[in-house]
Amino acid sequence: MKAVRLVSLIARVALIVTLGLGLLYWIAQLFAWIGLLVFLAQIGFPGIHEGFGTIGVLGLLILGTVAVFTKGSRLLGAGSMIYAFLVPAFGLTQILILVGALHWVIQAAHLLVGIGAMVLAQRIEKRYQRLKLKEHGVISARDLGTSSSATPPLLVKLSYRRDKSASRPVKKGLRR
């Protein structure tokens, strides 16, 4: 479980750095900051951006592979593996798509695809943790279902306590 958390953290940090670099470049183009654009070109910005993106996508691919071999998240894993191949394909070919005044639409789509990769990495990590906790009997299957509250299932289970006058568990604050 720690390895999945570590891979997810590395992937998400790399993708956040990639996002920050991309936004910096986008802002420099938007405001025509020639000095910043020259600086980014001198440090090899595209290579750095692609390098961090590659690390993030490889992390997503590893997480997808783990999810494919975990019962209960196989479909999520397969989808993330496909997504991990689409992200760099779109990123490397975006410069050729819709060249001209409307290229900002492709840049925005590229931004959303990157954010989607970050969300997918976190979703795989959380699903894996929940399934492993269920496997070890820490939480019940009922707690894994969709609930209307924003409280994580483990905290919901820990918030139950036994009422001294009754033999059934009662939620704190809901005494009768």
N, C-alpha and C positions, 0 to 999 in steps of 0.2 A: 504494500500500500504506500510505503514511503517513496518507492521508486517512481510510481505513477504520479505522486504529488510533485516530486522533483522534476520529472520530465515536463509536466504541465506548467510548473512555475518557469522553467527555462524557456519553454515555447512561448508562453504569454509575455515574459519580459522581452524576449527577442522581437516579438511582434509589436509590442508597445514602442520599443526603440525604433523599429522600422516605421511605425506610424508617426512618431515624432519627427524623424528625418524627412519623411514624405511631406508632412505638414509644413516643416520649415522651408523646404524647397518650393512648395506651392505658394506660401506666403511671400517668399522672395520674388517669385514670378509675378504674383498679383500686384505687389507694390513697386515692381521694377527696381529692386535693390540690387544694383549691378555689383556693388562690392561684395555682398553676401553670395551672390551667384558665382562670382569669380572665385571666392574662397571655397565654396562647395565643390567647384570644378577642380581646384588645385588639390584638395584632399581626397579626391576620387569618390565623390558622393555616390554615384550610381553603384559602384562596387560595394561600398559599405552598406547601402540600402538593400541591395540584393543579398549580401552575405547574411545580414540579420534576418531577412525574410526567409532565406534558405534554412537557417537554424530553426526558426519558428515552424516552418512547414515540415521539416524533418521530425520535430517534436510532435506535431499533429499526426504525422504518419505513424510514429511509434505508438502514440496513444490509441489511434485507430486500430492498429494491429492487436494491441492488448485488449481492446474492447471487443474485437471480433472473436477472440478466444475466451471471452467471459460470457457465461450464460446470462441472458437478460439484457445485453447491450450489443448484440451482434449487428443489428440493423444500423444503429448509431455508429458503430465502428466501420462498417462498410461504407456508409455515407461519408464519414470523415476521411477515409482513405481516398475516395474519389475526389472529394473537395481538396485534399492535399495535393493532388495532381493538377487540378484546375487552377489553383491560386497562382503558381508560378507561370503556367501557360498564359493566363490572362495578363499577369504582370509584365512578362517579357514581350508580349505582342500588343500591348495597349498603345504604344507609340504609333502603330500603324493603323489604328482604328479611328475612324471619324476625325481625320486630320482637318484642322481649320478652326473656325470660331466656336464650333460646338465640341471641341475636344475636352472641355471641362466636364462634360457629361461622363465621358469615359474615365476621367480622373476621379470623379465622385464615385463611380461604380467600383473602381479599384480600391478606393478607401473603404467602401462598404464590404467588399470581399475580404479585405484584411481584418476588419472588425469582426466579421463572421467567423474567421478562423480562430480569433481569440475566444469568442463565445463558445465555439465548438470544443476547443481544448478544455475550457473550464467545465462545460457540461459533461464531457467524458469523465473527467476527474471526479466530479461530484457523484455521478451515477455509479462509478466503480467503487467509491467509498461506501455509498449506501448499500450496494449489493454485498460487499465484503462484511459490513457490519451486520447485515441480515443473516449472512452465512454463519457468522459467529454467535448469533442469537442475541446481539445487543439490542436490536430493535425488531419489532414484529413486522409482518408483511402488511398489516393494516396501516402502519405508520409510513410505509413506502408509497402508498397511493397518493393521489392528488388530494390536497386538502385546501380549504379556503383560507386558512391562516398562513401568514408569512413566516411562522415559526418553524425551524427545521425539525424533522421528525424526532431526532434524538432528544432535543430540548423538550418537546411535548411529552415524551415518555418520562423524562426526569422530573417534569413538573407535577406529575401525579403522585399523590401520597394516599395512605390509608386513613380513612376517617375512623376515629376511635369508637364511635357509636354505631357504625355500620360495617359490614364485612366487604363492601365493595369500594373500589378506588374512586376518589372524587378529585376533581381538578381544583387546585388552589383558588380561593376567591369565589368559588361557586357553592359554598355550603348551604344547606337547606335548613 
